[in-house]
Structure formats: structure tokens, C-alpha cells
């Protein structure tokens, strides 16, 4: 009896030590359930949702379900959002839609239904044109906290309204202490869109992008710099949010550096990213 107890105690100690050392395989934990909402105007979403799904699933212990709408207009909507408990089966939602003209008047209650899930604790990852969705009123000017047309921006943590031409963007990581970007080096994209920053609404900048742009008054080329990746805590439950405005072209979305950053951001929102920037035990591959 004593020998059996000692054996059980030893096995427990070994298992505990292995877990604390991070020696847990993907087969020991359930994969993260990820919902990728993708579609709308101005981008090759038919290809990009596949790049994101395969890029994430090849990097971490996750299953990515896709809600794809082939509608290529700014009025693209997604049936999944019409259910009150639309996010209940998922650990995190990736917003990769481009639906600038879906408004409170065209679709009453639609945005509120989306945001309710995030207010209740479902994390979000927001990519590129997601920053320019669900906007109305005088959205070109800084929105006021609590205003009806501020709701989507308050979830994002940053207000952006436009971009200029497509030129390469040099990305510099400005918060090396963050595990999302720890160890990542400066890189320059192919021709991309640099989104403007109208105002920060709680965003913690992780990276800034520089791009040469044409001054509208003089015609001279000038260097513009904006925040292009950030984290945020949303609502009373401080739901974790990660966002990046980068990701217009297929080349960028398929770039290993981009997929690394997005995947780390996703893990961080779920509390599954270690301080060294690696997946928590059981979530790596």
C-alpha cells in the first residue's frame, strides 16, 4: 500500500514538473476554437481567409472556423451575427470584414449584437479593413466617448477613417516588452495601405508604420507615421483586443512575419501567450 502511494505521488510530481516546464503536448489540451469572419469590399478575401486559416492552424493548437461572405461591397453582412449567442462556441473572434456601409439605420441592432459578445468577455482580433467598418455620422472627426457612432471604435481602441496611396510601409516595433512582438525585427512590406490615426481610445501601441506620402497642398513627398498594431482592454470585463491595420495584399497576409504577429496577438487575447512570445504549454506546434 505504501509502495503504491509512493508511486502515485512520484507520478504526480513528475506530471506537475512537466507541466510547469511547459512539456505539455497539443494532444493534452483542447484546441482553441477560432471564428474568422471574412468578406466585403476591396480585398481578395476568398484567398486571404485561406491564408489566415492555414497560417494560424499550422502555428498553434487551434481550429479556425470561417464565416465567409463573397459579397464584395461595403454592405456585406454575416448571418452568424444575427444570433444573440453567436460567439458562444468560440474562444476568440477574428474580425476581417470590410463593411463600411453597414450602419445603425441600414441594420438596426446589428452592431450592438456583435459588440455584446465582446462586452461579455469574448476576445477579438481585428485586421485591416475591420477598422473602417460600422461607421456613420461625422466619423471623419474624433468621436466622443459614449456616442452612438463611437461604439465600434471603442471596441477597437483606436479610431481610423482613411488611408492614402499604396506604398511600402516600414514597421517598427515600439513596445519590445510585449510578448506579442518580442524579438520581432523591423520589416518593410510590399505596397500597402497606411491607415490614419484620428484618436486613441485606450489603445496600447505595439508597432508604428512609416510611409512616404504626397502632401496634398504642396505635392511634395513627406514621411507619415501612424500606429499600425496595438492592444486594448474593452468594457467592464476588460476583454482583450488585438488589432493591426496592416493586411491589404495577399503577399502581406501570407507573409510569415505577419502571420506570426497575428497568431501571437490571438494567443495573447486568449491568455495563452507566454512572456517570451511563445505559445503557452499545449498550444504550440
C-alpha positions in Angstrom: 0.0 0.0 0.0 2.8 2.4 1.0 4.7 1.5 -2.2 1.6 2.3 -4.3 1.1 5.6 -2.6 4.7 6.5 -3.1 4.4 5.5 -6.8 1.3 7.6 -7.3 3.0 10.5 -5.5 6.1 10.2 -7.7 4.0 10.1 -10.9 2.0 13.2 -9.8 5.2 15.0 -9.1 6.7 14.2 -12.5 3.5 15.3 -14.3 3.4 18.5 -12.3 7.0 19.2 -13.1 6.5 18.5 -16.8 3.5 20.9 -16.9 5.4 23.6 -15.1 8.3 23.2 -17.5 6.0 23.6 -20.5 6.2 19.9 -21.5 2.6 19.6 -22.5 1.7 18.5 -26.0 -1.1 19.7 -28.1 -2.9 16.4 -27.6 -3.1 17.2 -23.8 -5.3 20.3 -24.3 -8.3 21.2 -26.3 -7.5 23.3 -29.4 -8.6 26.9 -29.3 -11.8 27.5 -31.2 -11.4 30.5 -33.5 -14.0 32.1 -35.6 -12.7 34.1 -38.6 -15.3 36.4 -40.1 -14.2 37.5 -43.6 -15.6 39.3 -46.6 -16.7 42.6 -48.0 -15.2 45.3 -50.1 -11.9 45.9 -51.7 -9.8 42.8 -50.8 -9.2 39.3 -52.0 -10.9 37.7 -49.1 -11.5 34.4 -51.0 -7.7 33.9 -50.8 -7.0 35.7 -47.6 -9.3 33.7 -45.4 -7.5 30.6 -46.5 -4.1 32.1 -45.9 -5.2 33.1 -42.4 -6.8 29.8 -41.5 -3.8 27.7 -42.7 -1.3 30.1 -41.2 -2.8 30.0 -37.8 -3.6 26.3 -37.7 0.0 25.5 -38.8 1.4 27.6 -36.0 -0.7 26.7 -32.9 -3.1 24.2 -31.5 -6.3 25.8 -32.9 -9.2 25.1 -35.1 -10.3 28.0 -37.3 -14.0 28.1 -38.4 -14.7 30.6 -41.2 -17.8 32.7 -41.8 -17.0 33.9 -45.4 -19.3 36.2 -47.4 -18.3 36.6 -51.1 -20.2 39.9 -51.3 -17.6 42.4 -52.5 -19.5 45.5 -51.5 -19.2 47.8 -48.4 -22.6 46.4 -47.4 -21.5 42.8 -46.7 -23.2 41.3 -43.7 -22.8 37.9 -41.9 -25.7 35.7 -40.9 -23.8 34.4 -37.8 -24.1 37.8 -36.2 -27.9 37.7 -36.1 -27.9 35.1 -33.3 -27.8 36.6 -29.8 -25.3 33.9 -28.7 -23.4 33.9 -31.9 -20.0 33.7 -30.2 -20.8 31.0 -27.6 -18.8 28.2 -29.3 -15.6 30.2 -29.8 -12.6 31.3 -27.7 -11.8 34.3 -29.9 -13.2 36.0 -33.0 -11.1 37.4 -35.8 -12.9 40.4 -37.5 -11.6 40.6 -41.1 -14.7 42.1 -42.6 -14.9 45.3 -44.7 -18.5 46.6 -44.2 -18.2 50.4 -44.0 -21.8 51.0 -45.1 -23.5 48.7 -42.6 -25.0 51.2 -40.2 -27.4 51.7 -37.4 -30.1 52.7 -39.9 -29.5 50.0 -42.5 -29.2 47.3 -39.9 -30.8 48.3 -36.6 -29.3 46.4 -33.6 -26.7 44.6 -35.8 -23.6 46.3 -34.3 -25.0 46.0 -30.8 -25.3 42.3 -31.3 -21.7 42.0 -32.4 -20.3 44.1 -29.5 -22.4 42.3 -26.8 -20.3 39.2 -27.2 -17.1 41.2 -26.7 -18.5 43.1 -23.8 -19.3 39.8 -22.2 -15.7 38.6 -22.5 -15.1 37.0 -25.9 -11.7 38.3 -27.1 -11.3 39.9 -30.6 -8.6 40.2 -33.2 -9.2 43.0 -35.7 -7.5 43.0 -39.1 -7.0 45.9 -41.6 -10.4 47.0 -43.0 -12.2 45.9 -39.8 -11.0 49.3 -38.6 -13.2 51.0 -41.2 -16.4 49.1 -40.5 -19.8 50.1 -38.9 -19.4 53.9 -39.1 -21.8 56.7 -39.6 -22.4 60.3 -38.7 -19.4 62.6 -38.8 -16.9 59.8 -38.4 -14.1 61.7 -40.0 -13.9 63.8 -36.9 -12.8 62.4 -33.5 -15.8 60.6 -32.0 -16.9 61.4 -28.5 -16.7 58.6 -25.9 -20.1 57.1 -25.3 -21.5 58.5 -28.6 -23.6 56.1 -30.7 -21.1 56.3 -33.6 -18.2 55.6 -31.3 -19.3 52.1 -30.4 -17.1 50.1 -32.9 -14.1 52.4 -32.3 -14.3 51.9 -28.6 -14.0 48.2 -29.0 -11.1 48.6 -31.4 -9.4 51.1 -29.0 -8.4 53.4 -31.9 -10.3 55.5 -34.5 -9.1 55.4 -38.1 -11.1 56.7 -41.0 -9.0 56.5 -44.2 -5.7 55.7 -46.0 -3.7 57.3 -48.8 -1.9 55.6 -51.7 -0.4 52.1 -51.7 3.3 52.3 -50.9 5.7 50.1 -48.8 5.4 50.6 -45.1 8.3 50.2 -42.7 7.1 48.6 -39.5 9.0 49.4 -36.2 8.0 47.7 -33.0 7.7 50.2 -30.2 6.9 48.0 -27.2 9.5 45.3 -27.1 8.3 44.2 -23.7 5.1 42.9 -25.1 5.2 39.1 -25.8 3.2 39.7 -29.0 6.1 41.4 -30.7 9.0 40.3 -28.5 12.1 39.6 -30.7 10.5 40.8 -33.9 12.6 43.0 -36.1 11.8 46.0 -38.3 10.5 44.9 -41.7 9.2 46.7 -44.8 6.1 45.5 -46.5 5.2 45.4 -50.2 2.9 48.2 -51.4 0.3 48.5 -48.5 -2.2 51.0 -47.1 -1.1 53.1 -44.1 -4.3 53.8 -42.1 -4.5 57.1 -40.3 -5.0 57.6 -36.6 -7.7 60.0 -35.6 -7.6 59.3 -31.9 -6.5 56.6 -29.5 -9.3 55.2 -27.3 -7.4 53.1 -24.9 -5.0 51.5 -27.4 -1.5 50.5 -26.3 0.7 50.8 -29.4 2.9 47.8 -30.3 4.1 48.9 -33.7 4.2 52.0 -35.8 4.4 52.2 -39.6 6.2 54.8 -41.8 5.3 55.5 -45.4 6.2 58.2 -47.9 3.1 60.1 -48.9 2.3 63.1 -51.1 1.4 66.3 -49.3 -2.0 67.3 -50.6 -1.1 71.1 -50.5 2.4 71.1 -51.9 2.6 67.8 -53.8 5.9 67.1 -52.1 6.6 63.6 -50.6 6.6 63.6 -46.8 7.0 60.8 -44.3 3.9 59.8 -42.4 3.9 57.6 -39.3 0.9 56.0 -37.5 0.2 53.2 -35.0 -0.3 50.0 -37.0 -0.6 47.4 -34.2 -1.9 47.7 -30.7 -3.7 46.0 -27.8 -6.7 47.2 -25.8 -8.9 46.1 -22.9 -12.6 46.6 -23.7 -15.5 47.2 -21.5 -16.1 46.5 -17.8 -14.7 42.9 -18.2 -11.6 44.3 -19.8 -11.9 41.9 -22.7 -8.6 41.6 -24.5 -8.4 43.0 -28.0 -5.5 42.9 -30.5 -5.6 44.9 -33.8 -3.5 45.6 -36.8 -4.2 47.9 -39.7 -1.7 46.0 -41.9 -3.0 43.4 -44.3 -4.3 44.7 -47.6 -2.5 42.4 -50.0 -2.3 38.7 -50.3 1.5 39.0 -50.2 1.3 40.6 -46.8 -1.4 38.3 -45.3 0.7 35.3 -46.4 4.0 36.8 -45.1 5.3 34.6 -42.2 6.1 37.8 -40.2 2.5 39.0 -40.5 1.1 35.6 -39.6 3.5 35.3 -36.6 2.3 38.6 -35.3 -1.4 37.9 -35.8 -1.1 34.5 -34.2 0.7 35.8 -31.2 -1.9 38.5 -30.9 -4.6 35.9 -31.0 -2.9 33.8 -28.3 -2.5 36.9 -26.1 -6.2 37.8 -26.3 -6.9 34.2 -25.0 -4.3 34.3 -22.2 -2.3 31.6 -24.0 0.9 33.5 -24.8 3.9 33.2 -22.6 6.1 36.1 -21.6 8.8 35.0 -24.1 6.4 35.3 -27.0 5.9 31.5 -27.3 2.5 29.7 -27.0 1.6 28.5 -23.6 2.1 24.8 -22.8 0.0 22.7 -25.1 -0.8 25.4 -27.6 2.3 25.3 -29.7 3.2 23.1 -32.7 
